[in-house]
Amino acid sequence: MSDITKPGITVLPQAEGVPSRASVPQWFGTKVSAPISLVLPMFNESSIVDITLQHAVENLERHFADFEVVVADDASTDSSARRVEAWMEKDARIKLVRLSRNECFGGALRAGLSTASKEFLIYTDFDLPIALGALPRLLGEFSNADVLTGYSADESKHVDWKHAVISHGYNLVVRTLFGLRLHDINFGFKALRKSVWERLMLHSRSPFVDAELFIRAERLGCIVKSVPVPFIQRQLGTSHIRRLDVIAATMRDMARLRLALWRGL
């Protein structure tokens, strides 16, 4: 099977066998010794770049002996990328991958995960909707899993009843079409072993990329596990996920994958 190359994205060919779970995060003194990559897709987030990166670096530095922060810029039109570059000059643990054209969330995520170099890959939204201090505990779940996905223990993630209806409806549709048994498919915390990512070939550009990742991983024999995660409501910046064009793209990607699976692709 040949490699697939897109602007800013390289997806490696599928390897044989199921990934080993022998490697799990271990503690080295007061810090977790396992190397991690925090991947943050970004589009026009100039107002919160400094806050996000400062918070991320401070928290990861406190809990991890070896880490990097990979920002995947989805062809932002504001000063987001320049602000990240200023951080890179001060801290070599921060990386920036820039897409030459807008590839939407799925494209930016694929670029970020392909750039990440550490053993455990974590991704979340750029406004950091999760408590990073919980990461050491969460990564302990890799003892019996290959992919982790979070869910909020309560309904606090929904700002109103409309968002709750959209979220529950989307989860119901994906579960029905693909048989996924996960609490919240699009929750803002995902983690996977790099060895798993290197075997995946994802195509979705929309937020449906999360579901595609789980579906493809399960078909490879990987264990996908839901874990409760402390959720923080967005305070700054603007979410783009509920725009009508994003919802439409999500539906297209969903239909495309369902058709591909029916065809055995």
DAQUI-V145048 format. One record per residue. N is the residue number from 0. RES is the residue in one small letter. PHI is phi in radians with two decimals (* if undefined). PSI is psi in radians with two decimals (none if undefined). Layout:
BEGIN
[[N | RES | PHI | PSI] [N | RES | PHI | PSI]]
END
This chain:
BEGIN
[[0 | m | * | 2.27] [1 | s | -1.47 | 2.77] [2 | d | -1.17 | 2.64] [3 | i | -1.91 | 2.16] [4 | t | -2.12 | 2.24] [5 | k | -2.23 | 2.98] [6 | p | -0.97 | 2.02] [7 | g | 1.34 | 0.10] [8 | i | -2.32 | 2.32] [9 | t | -2.26 | 2.12] [10 | v | -1.91 | 2.15] [11 | l | -1.33 | 2.68] [12 | p | -1.20 | 2.73] [13 | q | -1.19 | 2.37] [14 | a | -1.73 | 2.99] [15 | e | -1.59 | 2.65] [16 | g | 1.55 | 2.86] [17 | v | -1.66 | 2.40] [18 | p | -1.09 | 2.53] [19 | s | -1.33 | 2.50] [20 | r | -1.80 | 0.31] [21 | a | -1.13 | -0.57] [22 | s | -1.53 | 2.05] [23 | v | -2.30 | 2.68] [24 | p | -1.00 | 2.32] [25 | q | -2.10 | 2.77] [26 | w | -1.59 | 2.44] [27 | f | -2.16 | 1.67] [28 | g | 1.20 | -2.12] [29 | t | -1.65 | 0.00] [30 | k | -2.11 | 2.71] [31 | v | -1.34 | 2.26] [32 | s | -1.43 | -0.43] [33 | a | -1.11 | 2.28] [34 | p | -1.27 | 2.35] [35 | i | -2.25 | 2.62] [36 | s | -2.00 | 2.18] [37 | l | -1.71 | 1.99] [38 | v | -1.78 | 2.22] [39 | l | -2.20 | 1.73] [40 | p | -1.10 | 2.48] [41 | m | -2.46 | 2.38] [42 | f | -2.54 | 2.00] [43 | n | 0.87 | 1.04] [44 | e | -2.05 | 0.57] [45 | s | -1.01 | -0.53] [46 | s | -1.22 | -0.32] [47 | i | -2.18 | 0.13] [48 | v | -0.99 | -0.88] [49 | d | -1.11 | -0.74] [50 | i | -1.11 | -0.80] [51 | t | -1.10 | -0.87] [52 | l | -1.19 | -0.67] [53 | q | -1.11 | -0.79] [54 | h | -1.12 | -0.74] [55 | a | -1.12 | -0.87] [56 | v | -1.11 | -0.77] [57 | e | -1.06 | -0.76] [58 | n | -1.26 | -0.76] [59 | l | -1.16 | -0.67] [60 | e | -1.09 | -0.58] [61 | r | -1.26 | -0.56] [62 | h | -1.96 | -0.29] [63 | f | -2.23 | 2.42] [64 | a | -1.38 | -0.47] [65 | d | -2.50 | 2.01] [66 | f | -2.66 | 2.87] [67 | e | -2.51 | 2.69] [68 | v | -2.01 | 2.06] [69 | v | -1.89 | 2.00] [70 | v | -1.70 | 2.16] [71 | a | -1.84 | 1.80] [72 | d | -1.52 | 2.06] [73 | d | -1.52 | 1.01] [74 | a | 0.97 | 0.87] [75 | s | -1.03 | 2.57] [76 | t | -1.81 | 0.01] [77 | d | -1.85 | -2.75] [78 | s | -1.60 | 0.27] [79 | s | -0.96 | -0.91] [80 | a | -1.08 | -0.73] [81 | r | -1.09 | -0.64] [82 | r | -1.17 | -0.69] [83 | v | -1.15 | -0.70] [84 | e | -1.05 | -0.63] [85 | a | -1.11 | -0.63] [86 | w | -1.22 | -0.66] [87 | m | -1.05 | -0.62] [88 | e | -1.13 | -0.46] [89 | k | -1.67 | -0.40] [90 | d | -2.49 | 1.96] [91 | a | -1.22 | -0.21] [92 | r | -1.39 | -0.10] [93 | i | -1.77 | 2.24] [94 | k | -2.10 | 2.65] [95 | l | -2.29 | 2.21] [96 | v | -2.03 | 2.21] [97 | r | -1.94 | 2.24] [98 | l | -1.49 | 2.41] [99 | s | -1.28 | -0.36] [100 | r | -2.49 | 2.78] [101 | n | -1.19 | 2.09] [102 | e | -1.94 | 0.14] [103 | c | 1.12 | -3.12] [104 | f | -1.00 | -0.78] [105 | g | -1.09 | -0.72] [106 | g | -1.15 | -0.76] [107 | a | -1.12 | -0.71] [108 | l | -1.11 | -0.79] [109 | r | -1.05 | -0.70] [110 | a | -1.12 | -0.76] [111 | g | -1.15 | -0.78] [112 | l | -1.17 | -0.59] [113 | s | -1.26 | -0.46] [114 | t | -1.44 | -0.51] [115 | a | -1.06 | 2.47] [116 | s | -2.06 | -0.12] [117 | k | -1.51 | 3.02] [118 | e | -1.26 | -0.61] [119 | f | -2.06 | 2.23] [120 | l | -1.88 | 2.24] [121 | i | -2.13 | 2.37] [122 | y | -2.36 | 2.58] [123 | t | -2.67 | 3.08] [124 | d | -1.28 | 2.75] [125 | f | -1.15 | -0.43] [126 | d | -1.45 | 0.09] [127 | l | 0.95 | 1.24] [128 | p | -1.37 | 0.11] [129 | i | -2.15 | 2.73] [130 | a | -1.39 | 1.89] [131 | l | -1.13 | -0.39] [132 | g | -1.13 | -0.29] [133 | a | -1.49 | -0.12] [134 | l | -1.04 | -0.75] [135 | p | -0.98 | -0.75] [136 | r | -1.15 | -0.75] [137 | l | -1.11 | -0.71] [138 | l | -1.20 | -0.34] [139 | g | -1.09 | -0.33] [140 | e | -1.21 | -0.20] [141 | f | -1.21 | -0.11] [142 | s | -1.08 | -0.45] [143 | n | -2.40 | 0.63] [144 | a | -2.71 | 2.79] [145 | d | -1.92 | -0.48] [146 | v | -2.36 | 2.37] [147 | l | -2.03 | 2.48] [148 | t | -2.39 | 2.39] [149 | g | -1.56 | 2.89] [150 | y | -2.63 | 2.63] [151 | s | -1.44 | 2.37] [152 | a | -1.21 | -0.28] [153 | d | -2.30 | -2.96] [154 | e | -1.69 | 0.29] [155 | s | -1.13 | -0.32] [156 | k | -1.25 | -0.31] [157 | h | -1.62 | 2.12] [158 | v | -1.31 | -0.40] [159 | d | -2.79 | 3.11] [160 | w | -1.18 | -0.51] [161 | k | -1.12 | -0.79] [162 | h | -1.12 | -0.63] [163 | a | -1.12 | -0.75] [164 | v | -1.12 | -0.78] [165 | i | -1.07 | -0.79] [166 | s | -1.12 | -0.85] [167 | h | -1.13 | -0.66] [168 | g | -1.13 | -0.76] [169 | y | -1.09 | -0.81] [170 | n | -1.05 | -0.70] [171 | l | -1.11 | -0.78] [172 | v | -1.09 | -0.81] [173 | v | -1.13 | -0.73] [174 | r | -1.08 | -0.71] [175 | t | -1.19 | -0.76] [176 | l | -1.32 | -0.56] [177 | f | -2.14 | -0.08] [178 | g | 1.30 | 0.28] [179 | l | -1.22 | 2.42] [180 | r | -2.10 | 1.22] [181 | l | -2.17 | 2.66] [182 | h | -1.15 | -0.88] [183 | d | -2.58 | 1.80] [184 | i | -1.16 | -0.59] [185 | n | -1.85 | 0.38] [186 | f | -1.10 | 2.61] [187 | g | -1.39 | 0.69] [188 | f | -2.57 | 2.17] [189 | k | -2.44 | 2.54] [190 | a | -2.55 | 2.53] [191 | l | -2.69 | 2.76] [192 | r | -1.27 | 2.50] [193 | k | -1.05 | -0.59] [194 | s | -1.10 | -0.50] [195 | v | -1.29 | -0.82] [196 | w | -1.01 | -0.65] [197 | e | -1.18 | -0.23] [198 | r | -1.80 | -0.11] [199 | l | -1.61 | 2.55] [200 | m | -2.23 | 1.72] [201 | l | -1.81 | 2.61] [202 | h | -2.20 | -0.27] [203 | s | -1.18 | 2.42] [204 | r | -1.76 | -0.35] [205 | s | -1.54 | 3.11] [206 | p | -1.05 | -0.17] [207 | f | -1.12 | -0.19] [208 | v | -1.00 | -0.55] [209 | d | -1.03 | -0.90] [210 | a | -1.10 | -0.72] [211 | e | -1.06 | -0.69] [212 | l | -1.03 | -0.82] [213 | f | -1.12 | -0.76] [214 | i | -1.10 | -0.85] [215 | r | -1.13 | -0.70] [216 | a | -1.11 | -0.78] [217 | e | -1.10 | -0.63] [218 | r | -1.23 | -0.32] [219 | l | -1.55 | 0.00] [220 | g | 1.59 | 0.18] [221 | c | -1.42 | 2.67] [222 | i | -1.67 | 2.13] [223 | v | -1.84 | 2.21] [224 | k | -2.18 | 2.33] [225 | s | -1.54 | 2.38] [226 | v | -2.34 | 2.47] [227 | p | -1.25 | 2.38] [228 | v | -2.33 | 2.35] [229 | p | -1.09 | 2.23] [230 | f | -1.88 | 2.45] [231 | i | -2.12 | 2.12] [232 | q | -1.16 | 2.47] [233 | r | -1.03 | 2.25] [234 | q | -1.86 | -0.57] [235 | l | -2.26 | 2.85] [236 | g | 1.33 | -3.07] [237 | t | -2.28 | 2.29] [238 | s | -1.43 | 2.44] [239 | h | -1.90 | -0.01] [240 | i | -1.26 | -0.42] [241 | r | -1.76 | 0.23] [242 | r | -1.17 | 2.62] [243 | l | -1.06 | -0.66] [244 | d | -1.19 | -0.58] [245 | v | -1.22 | -0.71] [246 | i | -1.09 | -0.75] [247 | a | -1.10 | -0.73] [248 | a | -1.12 | -0.62] [249 | t | -1.11 | -0.75] [250 | m | -1.12 | -0.68] [251 | r | -1.13 | -0.78] [252 | d | -1.12 | -0.64] [253 | m | -1.11 | -0.82] [254 | a | -1.13 | -0.68] [255 | r | -1.10 | -0.75] [256 | l | -1.21 | -0.70] [257 | r | -1.07 | -0.72] [258 | l | -1.16 | -0.71] [259 | a | -1.12 | -0.70] [260 | l | -1.20 | -0.66] [261 | w | -1.07 | -0.58] [262 | r | -1.46 | -0.05] [263 | g | 1.38 | 0.41] [264 | l | -1.64 | none]]
END
